Amino acid sequence: MVQRIMITIVLYATSLCLMSPLYSTIQQPWVIVLDPTDTLFRVDQSAIQGEVSDASTSFAGALYSFWHLSTNPQKDIEKGFLQLLQSFGTQQGNTAQLIRDQDHKPVPLILVQWLSGQITSKRLIAMLIEHSDDRVFKKIAKKAFDPYILARHTHIISGALSFVVDCCALVGANYVYITGNWDAESFQLLSADSPCKQLFTYIAASNRLISGNSTLLLPRDARAIFTIITQKTKVPYSNILFVSNMEYHRIAAEALGIKTYAGNNLRLVLQQITKLCKPS
């Protein structure tokens, strides 16, 4: 009888704990996931253009920075280089899952392969050079996809470092992740020796899920990417907060029940997620 009474008391106490807001917060922490593209980092396109300015002034505006080719149908050089990239194939399938640039345009298939780590920067450059007789295109390929040049001219966006620090303080460093489409070589250089190095001291290497290392790309592989995060943190989709300036990435995350925020005003985002994670 005494044993039954004790069991009843324990079960009752446990049920009270489960209903407690404090218990709920402890058991279901929040995870903050950050898309690096134009949320944390930005490539200085003018600086990269300067790398090749000795070859031709017509390079201006024609370079492919990071994976974003700033195309202009009025400029033959830009159209020609884009056609060179597209000559290796274009993406097929569900339009909502296509890998896109910052202007929402699907990127050529060869760049999808590069971003997902299927081909290295060296191999990509060699393929473009072998496939073109135009000396200008060859020069663009050598500079635009050189991981050292990309890393050297990639900078932390104003306010991004303090935002990451505040996120770590808010939910704990173990619950802050980076995920996005980035080639493995330049990303490694960013974290090892670049103006962006300081930011990486706050996010563990195991919490950096970059396409070049995992082969998983947004938005196509959103479910697989966020499932990895839920498995590692034991946190459901509903407790993941995803900050990204890439609209299609946010749409894919929202389809999973993940809360998303545009990353163009990190101060405002911090206020919003703080209210959510630590309600008054």
ABEGO torsion letter per residue (X at the ends): XAAAAAAAAAAAAAAAAAABAAAAAAABBBBBBBBABGAABBBBAAAAAAAAAAABAAABGABBBEABBBBBAABAAAAAAAAAAAAAEBBBEBAAABBBBAAGBBBBAAAAAAAAGABBAAAAAAAAAAABABAAAAAAAAAAABAAAAAAABBBBBGAAAAAAAAAAAAEAAABBBBEBBBAAAAAAAAABBAAAAAAAABBAAABBBAAAAGBBOAAAAAAAAAAAAAAAGBBAAABBBBBABAAAAAAAAAAGBBBBBAABAAAAAAAAAAAABBX
